[in-house]
C-alpha cells in the first residue's frame, strides 16, 4: 500500500486531469432578469429617494445562477424565481407605488421555469397576463397571491397541465370557476381564497384526486356542496369558510379519511351538525357554524369522538346547557371557541385545568365566578368572556398568566377592585374590562389596546401608560384631575376617550399634540378655555368631540386645516383592529354606539359657550359626515361654503343666535338626512332640491319666526301672487273665455248643418 503523501499526489494528478464542465445560465435568460430588475429599479427610483429593490446580487458580471432568488438546473437553465415581496413597501409617509404587471414580460421568455413566486408585490389593478403565463408550460409551482389582479382566470393558464401548486389568493378575481379546472390533473394545492368568485364549485374540480390542499374561503361561492366532494380522498386541508354555501353538509365528506383541517364556518349550511365529523380520526382542526349559519347542534346527542382535536370552533350553533363535557377528552386541545351560543352554568373546573392556549366563550349566558385555577396556566394567551353574566371579583392570581396577550371580560357583572397582580401582564396587546362595575383606583396597566370605559373607577387620570399604547378608552368612569402631560409621550396613541371625567385646566393648555391621534373624545369633562389655533397640528384627527363643556371664544378658522377632515373622500387607513369598533357618541341626534370607526369623520362642539361667527373655512372639511355646533352663542349668517360639505349627513346649528337665510347651496347636498336650524333668528325661504325636499321634521325649523317653505307648510310671500297680478290673470281668463265663445259658436253651427245633410243623404241612398 503506497504511503500517504504519494497516494495524495496520485489522486491530485488524477482529479486535475478530469475536465469538470462549468454551466452558467443562458445569456438571453440573464438579460431577461436584468431587464426585469432595471425596469423595477427605475420605477422606484423615479418616485422615492430611498432604495427599495431587493436584488443587489443581480449584476452583469456574475452568473445569474449564483444570484439570490434564482435557482438553476444542472444544465444551467433558470428553473426557479423567488420574487415574492421583491420590492420593500414604502415607508409610512410615502404613497404606495402600484406597479403594472407588464413588468413581468421579460420573465415570460424564460421557458425553462418550473417554479415562479411573484406573491406580495401588489401590482396595480389589471388582468392576469394570460399570454405570458401560457408560455411557461414547464411550471410546476405558481404563486401570484397578494396582488391586485382582477378579471377572471385566463384560459391560457389551463394549458399549464404540469402544475402541482397554484395560489391566487388575495386578489380581486371574479366570475365563475369553470370546468377547465379539471385540466389540472396533477394539482396537489389550489388556493383561491379572498377573491370574488361566485357560483357553485364545478364538478370537474372534484375529479382532481391528487388534491391535498383546497382553500376557497372568502369568496361569494354558493349553492349546495356536491356529494362528489367525497372523491377527494387525499385532502388534508379543506377551507370553504366565508362563502354562501347552502344545504346540508354532505355525508360523503366522511370519506375524506386523511382530512386534518376542515373549515365550513360563516356559510348558510343548514340542518343538524353531523356527529360523524368527530369520527374522522385524522381531524385536528374543526371550524363550523358562525355568521349566517343555520346549522343546529342536537343537544341530546352524545358525542364519542374518535379524533384528537387541537382546534374547535363551533360558534353560533345553538349549543345550550352547560359547556359539553366531551370536550374534556380532547387532550391536545389548543383553541376552543364556543362564542355566540346559548351556554349556561358556571365555568367548569375541568376546562380551567386543561391548559388551553385560547378560550373564547363570549356572547353566551354563563354565570358565576372565574376559577382561579385558570390563571395558573403557563400556556393561556387568549381569554374572551365578554357579554355573559359572570360576577364577583377577578381572581387575585390573574397576574400569574404571564403568557396572556388578549384578555376581554367586557359587559359582565364583575365588581370590586382590579387586582394589582394584573400589572404583571406586560405582554398584553388587548385588555378590555369595559362595562362592568369595577371600582377604586387603577393599578399600573399596559396594553396596546386598553378599554376601561363605563365602570366606577375613580382617582386621578392615569399617567403611566407604556409608550406603545395605541387605544385608550377611559370614559364613563369617575376620573378627576388634570390631563397628564405624559400623554404627549404616547407617540403611537390613536384613540383617547375621557368622556364624563372631570378634567381641570384650560383646553388650550392641555390639548395633547399627538400627530398620530385620530379620535379624541373629551365630551362632558368640565373643560374651560378656548379651542386653540394650533389644533391643526393634530394632523390625523378624524373624530373630535368637545361637546358639553365650558369652552368660550370662537371656532378657529385653522380647524379647516385638519387633513383627514378636509379630504375630498373618506380617508383610507389601517385603523382596522378587530376590537376597535365601539364608540359612544351623539350621532344624528341620539346617543349611539358606532361600529367600524374607520368609516366615520365627525366634529362635535355643541353645548359650550362658543361665540363669534361660523368660519367660512369650515366648508373645506369635505370629509365630514356630522357637524354639530348647536347650543352655543354663535351669531352671524350660515356660510354659503357649508354647501361644499359633500359627505355631510347631519348638520346641527340649532340653539344659537344665527340670522339671515339658510343658504341655497345646502340644496346641493346629496347625503344630508338631518338639518336642524331651530331656535335661531333665521328668515327667508328654506332651500329646495335633493335632500332638502325631504326635510319635513317641523321641530328642526321651529322658533325661527321668519322661515317659510314647503317643508314647514308655510307659503313664502314671493310664492303668493299679488292682488294686481290676480286681477290681470282673471282678465286674461275672461278674455280667453269670450274669445273661445265667439270662435266656437260659428264652428259649432256649421258642423250641425253638415251632419244633418249627411244624415238626409244617407237615408235617400238607402
Buried (B, 14 or more C-beta within 10 A) or exposed (E): EEEEEEEEEEEEEEEEEEEEEEEBBBEEBBBBBBBBBBBBBEBBEEEBEEEBBBBEEBEEEEBBBEBEBBEBBEEBBBBBBBBBBBBEEBEEEEEEBBBBBEBBBBBBBBEBBBBBBBBBBBBBBBEBBBEBBBBBEBBBBBBBBBBBBBBBBBEBBBBBEBBBBBBBBBBBBBEEBBEBBBBBEBBBBBBBBBBBBBBBBBBBBBBBEEBBBBBBBBBEBBBBBBEBBBBBEBBBBBBBBBBBBBBBBBEBBBBBEBBBBBBBBBBBBBEEBBBEBBBBEBBBBBBBBBEBBBBBBEEEEEBEBEBBBBBBBBBBBBBEEEBBEEBBEBEEBBBBBBBBBBBBEBBBEEBBBBBBBBBBBBBBEBBEBBBBBBBBBEEBBBBBBBBBEBBBBBBBBBBBBEBBBBBBBBBBEBBEBBBEBBBBBEEBBBBBBBBBBBBEEBBEBBBBBBBBBBBEBEEEBBEEBBEEBBBBBBBBBEBBBEBBEBBBBBEBBBBBBBBBBBBBBBBBEBBBEBEBBBBBBBBBBBBBBBBBEEBBBBBBBBBBBBBBBBBBBBBBBBBBBBBBBBBEEBBEEEBEBEBBEBBBBBBBBEEEEBEEBBEBBBBBBBBBBBBBBBBBBBBBBBBBBBBBBBBBBBBBBBBEBBBBBBBBBBBBBBBBEBBBBBBBBBBBBEEBEBBBBBBBBBBBBBBEEBBBBEBEBEEBBBBBEEBBBBBBEEEEEEEEEEEEEEEEEEEEEEEEEEEEEEEEEEEEEEEEEEEEEEEEEEEEEE
